[in-house]
């Protein structure tokens, strides 16, 4: 079957790497990585780390396999430059979230499947696709024997989906020298397709922080044949209905203001007018325009902190009244948001429902949108897709970049796999997929960017 052709111009250099071959190799690496079930928990990332390590060894590189605990493996490899500039770190993670019920997938989540122009499999977007490209671009840089100003470090790590304690956090604490760099490229931003046209490539410099809360309540229990008004499940359900109707107030951060300013220049139809209205607002953002923009789940998530119920449990037997009920609420918090737990307490409004906070995942200051990474990415997007803008992005999801930023390593999200909103939302969901043409585009884009940085 012919693959769908997108308006993603590829302008190849007269001399240089064979991007087609590099990206075919990356496809092969991705096949092997997806086949390793690295669902976190428990992770078992060492299986995927060994796959990558073997590829590196075959290219004459010397990878280091490191385990924070049995099975929680990361692989790090360095291609030496002349040392005139500090290293660049290319980061990707090997663990994936649970696939969920297998029968709901149209393909085997742990087998890379090509269908209707797409590559399906758990991790193809988040984040084994980027990991596979890192393996292939580094082995090709080694093969070509270029004179590099910087060392290029590729680190494929464990436990990003679990917060990073068994991966990047452990590496920073115990093996900082292996990944220390002037700056890092990581996941965290995509490239948006609208009607099969590439609208923009994103460069993430900041992200929402990740907080999880548990809403818990109790009831007297008893025999189900004699129902009581005091029912733990009903009480919790009423609270979740209120939470589902609640919205945090919208506001702009420095990064989202820059994002919307650029987006308004390239959007069509009514969006530029709506965006200009919120950019020009003094004080509170205008409700009508915010409500219209918030019809897009992606834009809504950029405009406000969000809290959503993701898991629920209650009761202990089908013929007994529930003695307990519990909901997990996951929040993605804008930088500078006032106390989220105080807001949740107000929304819950029931002293019989306790709110318990899980461990905070951490918040960092944004990376400054200036310097070599921004310049390199701009140069590459201009060469590959003339006229397409590079937009500053606040990531609505948490990444390992926050740990690097807290450690003093500026980190930038760059995962340029062009995707429409539906495909982008399949990350962490069922039938995760990426267009084969988008994987090819992202492969070349990342290669060009890393090479540009390494030669500076």
N, C-alpha and C positions, 0 to 999 in steps of 0.2 A: 504493500500500500504506500502511495506517495505521501510524504510528510507535508503538512500544511505549510505554505510559504508565508512568512510574516514580513512586514516592512522593517527589517532589521539590517540595514546595509552593513556589509563587511568589506572594509577596504584593506587589502593585504599589502604588506610592505614588499618592495621588490626583492629584498634579501632578508633573511632572518629565519626564525623557527618555522617548521612545518606545522602550522596550527591544526590542520586537519588531522595529522597523525597524532599530535599531542592529545587532542580531544578524543580521538578514538581510543588511545591508551587510557585516558581518564574514564571513559565509558567502561572499559574492562575492569579497572580498579573499583569502580562503583558497583559493578556486578558482584565482585567478591566481598565488598564491604556490606552491602545490603543483605547478603546471605548469612552474615553473622548476626545472630539475635542478641543485640546489646540493649534490650529493654531495661530501663532504669526505673525502679529497682528490679533486679539486683545489679544490672550493669554488665558485668563480664566483658568489659571493653578490651581486655587483653587479647581476645580472639581477633578482633578487628585490628588492633595495634600490630599484631604479628603479621597479618596480611600486608599492611603498609610497610612494615619493617623489611619483609622479604623483597618487596619491590625496590626499596632503597638500596638494599645490599646488592641486588642484581645490577644496579647502576653504578656500583663502586662507592657508594656512600656508607657512612658508619652510623646507623641509627642507634639510639639508646632507648631501651624499653624500661619503664619505671612503673612499679606498682605501689600505690599508696596503701593497699591491703590486697590480699589474695584475689586476683581476678580484676581488680580495679586498675587497669593498665592504660598508660599513655605512651606515645612514641614521639621522640624529639630527634631531629636531624639538622645538621648545619652544613651549608655550602659556604666555604670560606671565600671572602673577598680580600682586598689588599689592606683592609683595616683603616683606610683613610676617612671613612665615615662609620658611624655606629650602625649596628645591625637593624634589619627590618624583620619583624616577626609575623609569620602567616599562621593564623590560629583557626582550627576547626575542632568540633567535638565529635566523638565516636558513639556516644550513647544516644538512645532514642526514647521517646515516650511509648507507653504501651499501645499496641495496635488496636485494642478493643476486640469485640467479637469477630472472629475470622470470617464468619458467614456473611457479615455485612460488607466485606471488601469484595470487589469484583475480581481481584487478583490475589495471589499469595503475597502478603506484606513483606515476607522475607525472601522474595525472589524478584530480581529486577525484571520487569515485564515491559516490553515495548508494544504499545497498542494504540492505534488511531493517532499516531504522531506524538504520543506521550511516553515518558518513562515513569512507570509506577513502582512504588516500593516504599517501605518505611525508611525515612531518612534521605530520600532523594533530594528534598529541599532542605530539610532540617536534621542534620547538617552534613550527611555523608557525601552529598554532591560536591560541596566545597572542599571536603577532605580529600576526595578522589582527585580533584583538580590540583590540589596542593602537592600530592604525590607526583603527578605527571609533570607539572611545570618544573619542579625542582630536579627531577631526574633528567629532564631535557636541558635545563640550564647546565647541569653537570656534563652532559654529553657534548654540548657545544663548546665548553671550555672558555667561556667569556671571561674577560677581565672585569671584575666587579669591584666597586668601591666599598660595598657593604657586604657583610655576611648575610645570607638569607637563611633564616631559621623557620622550619616548618614544625609545628607542634600540634599533634592530634591527640586530644585529651579526653579524659573520663569525666563523667558526673556533671556536665553542664546542666542537664535537665533536673538534677537534684540539688542545684545550688552551687556546685563547684568545689565543695569541701574535699572530695576525694580526687579532684582533678587539678584545676588551675590554682586553687587556694593552696593545696598541698605542695604543688610545684614551686609557687612563689616563696613559700615558707622554707622548703627544704632544698630546692635546686634552682634558686633564682638566677644563678650564673648561666644556666642553660638556655634561659628564655629572655634574659635581659636585652632590651632593644631600645632604639630611639623612639620607635612607634610600632604599632601593630595594625594589621588588617584582620578583621574577624567578620562573622555574620552580623546581622542586625539591620540591614537595609536591602531592599530589593530593587526591581525595575518594573515599572507599571505598564501593562498593555491595556489599551482602550480601543476596542474594535480592531484588534490585530495590528495596531500602530503603537510603536514605542513612544510613550508619553514622556517619561523621564527615567533617569537612573538616580537612585538614592545613595547618599553617603551619610551614614549614621554617626553623630557626634555625641549623642546623649540618649538616655533611655528612661522609661518609667521604672520605679522600684517595685519590687514584688513582695507582697505581704499576704499571708493566709490567716484567716480567723476561723474559729469553730464556734457555732451557735449551738448551745446544749440546753436541754430542759428535761425535767422528770415528771412522772405522773404516778398516781397511787397503784396503777395496775389492777389486776383482778380478772375475773372470768369474762370472756367476750360476750357471753349471753346476757350480761347485765351491764350495758354500756353506761359510762359516767360522763358528765359534762366536762370533767377535768381529764382531757386526753392529750398526752404529750405530743403526739404526731399532729393533731389539729392545731395545737398552740404554735408549734414550730412552722406549720404550713402557713398560718396567718402572718407570721413574721416574714416569711420568704415572699409572700405576695406583696407586702409593703416594700420590701427591699427591691423586688422586681420593678416596681413603679417609680422608685426613687432615682433621681439623677443628681450627681454632684454638679456644682455650678461650673460653667465653662470658663476657661481662661487661657491666655496665651503665655507660653514661655519664650525665652529668647530664641530657642531653636525652632519652635513651631511658628513664631512670627516670621522668621526668615523663610521657612518652608512655604507658608501661605503667600508671602510676598512674591516668591518665585513662581508658585503654582498659578497665581492669578494671571501671569503673563502668558501662560500656555494653555489654560483651560478654555473650553468652548461653552457656548450657550449662556446660561444664567449664572454659572458658578463665579466668574470673575466679579460680577456685581455683588454677590453675597460675600465673597472674601474681602473685597474692598471695604464693605460696611463694617466687618468685624475688625479690620486693621485700623480703620479710622476712628473707632469708638473710643471715647474718653470714659474711663471707669468701666462699668459693667458692659459686657458684650450684648449687642442687640438680640433680643429673644427670637424674633421672627426669623432673622437670617441664620442664627445658630440652629434653630429647629430645622430649617430646610437643609442646611449642610449636614446636620446630624442624622438625616435619613440614610446617609452612607455610614455603615458600621465602622469603616476605617477612619473616616474623618471624625466621627463621634468619639472614637477612642483617642484621637489626637487632641481633642478639645477639652477633655475632662478626665478626672480620675474615674475608674470604673471598679465596681465590686459585683461579682456574680457568683451565685451558688453553683458549685461544680460536682458535689457529692452529697448524698443524703442517706441516712440509715436510722432505723428505729424499730422498736419492738423486738421480741425474742421468740414468739410463737404465734401461729395463725389463730389460735383459739384463746389468746390472752390479751388483755388490754396492755398497751405499751407502757413500760416503766421508764423508758428513756427514748429520746430522739436527738439526733445530731446532724447538723449540716456543715459542710465545708464551704467557706466563702473565700474566693481568691480575688484579691484587689491588685490592680496595676495603678500605681500612684504617680501623679505628675510631680516633678520636682517642685519643692516649696509648698506642697499641700498641707494645710492645717491638720491637726490630729484626726486621723481616719477613725480610730476607735471611738472617739467622742461622737463623730458623725454617725457611726453605726449604732451606738447606744441610743441616740436620738431616734433613728429610724426604727430600731427594734421596739422601743417603747414598752417593753414588758419586763418587769423585774424578775419574772419567773424564767426568763431565757438568759442564760449566762453567755458572755462573750469572752472567749479565751484566744489570745494571740499566739500563733506558732512563732518559731524563731524568725526574726527579720533576716532577709536575704542580703540587705546592704544597699546603700545608695552612694553614688559618687558624683563628683563635679564633671561637667561636660568637657570633652576634648575641644580645644580651640580650632575652629574651622579656618585654618591657615596652614601654610607650610607645605612640605614635599608631598604628602599624601593627597591633599586637595589638588595641588598642581598636576600631579601625575594622573589622577582620575579624570580631571578636566581635559587633559591632553588626549587621553585614550578615548573618552566619549566623543570628542571632536573628530578624531580620526575614524572611529568605527561608525558613528551615527551623527553626522553633521547636522547641527540645528537642534539636537535633542539636549535638554538642559540636565545638569547635575544638580540635584536638589539636596539641601541639608535636611536631615531626617531625625526626628525623635522616635526611637523604637518603642512601640507599645508593649513589646515583650522584653523580658530580662535576658541579658547575655552575659558571657564571661568578661566582656569588656569592662564592666564596672570594677571587677577585681584588679584588672590591669591599671585602670585609671587611679584607683586608690593606692596602688603600688608605685605610682609616678610614671607609668608607661602610657602615653596618649594612645588611644585605640579608636579605630574607625571601622564602622560596619560597612562592608561592601560585598554584597552577594548578588551580582547583576544577572539574575535569571529572570528575564521578562515574563510576567505573569499577570493575568487578569484577577479581579477580586475573588472569583470563585476558586481558582486554582491556589491562590495565596492562602485562603482560609482552610484548605485541606491539610495544612501542617497541623500536627497533633490530632487530626481527625482521620476519617477513613478515606481510602483511595488517594493517599498522598501521591502527587504526581508533578512532573515538570515537563514542559514541551521539549522534545528532543532538540529542536532548533534553539530554544532558550538555553539549554545546557551547553550547546556548542558556542553560543554567543558569550555566555558567562565565562566559559573556559578561556576563550581568547582574551576577553576583557581582563580577567584576573592575571593571566600570563603577562600581558602587555604592561599592566600596572606594576606588578612585582619587578619585572625586568627594568622598567623605567626607574623605579626607586633604587634598585640594586646598583645601577650604573652611575647614579648621580655622584 
